[in-house]
Amino acid sequence: MTVLDLALLVVAGFFAGVVGFVTGLASIVSYPALLAVGLPPVAANVTNTVAMVGVGVGAVTNSAREVVDTGPRVWWWTLYAALGGVVGAAVLLVAPPDSFEAIVPGFVALAALALLLQPRIRTLAGGRDLPRVFSVAVFVVAVYGGYFGAGAGVVFYALVLICTSEQIWRASILKSYLLGVANLVAAIGFAVFGPVHWGAAAAMAVGAFAGGYCGPPLVRRIPPNLLRVGVALAGFGLAVWLALR
């Protein structure tokens, strides 16, 4: 891998970090960049998971208080996200590469639809939190995040906004944090058993950290409804891309 390739990955990592924090769609930038510099699909997938840990670390570095202020429940969510990440990584390493291809586009599209309908869904729920549903869903989405992850941020976004009473900007932070936890534990497994390209992962992680760090102040300046609808539309776009791919 050349110096130019590594520089490209740093830049791609930065934009993936920003896009990932704002919309939850980091992999739509980072994964193609890894393919573009010559990594085969499975190596690109596991390298991407390792590199995208940088987004969560950067975001939490700039918004740690918001995570801690969520209260004791965030530590249970952390546990569920970690367990899901472990399962997802194991599935990737032992299952056929196309195991979930048929359901992934529908999975992402459903989350995007939930985001569009979020105000109505919250009204139907009486504005109540749904802690048990959220805990189970965090584990399931973390499995997907550890396995492949494209669109997992959108799904986490939808879950936080539908199952809790958190505001949109805090949902952005929690989404990045929980996905970061799933990515981190999956990355540990890939470091031991997976074909990680460490030069590419390090270069992209540097950019991803910077992008994730810049995310929180940016989200605070975006009108909440515009952000919610924008993420939903981007999620539909990703679902179409995944289906066609």
Buried (B, 14 or more C-beta within 10 A) or exposed (E): BEEEBBEBBBBBBBBBBBBBBBBBBBBBBBBEBBBEBEBEEEBBBBBBBBBBBBBBBBBBEBBEEBBEEBEEEBEEBBBBBBBBBBBBBBBBBEEEEEBBEEEBBEBBBBBBBBBBBBEEBBEEBEEEEBEEEBBEBBBBBBBBBBBBBBBBBBBBBBBBBBBBEBEBBBBBBBBBBBBBBBBBBBBBBBEEBBBBBEBBBBBBBBBBBBBBBBBBEEBEEBEEEEBBBBBBBBBBBBBEBBBEE
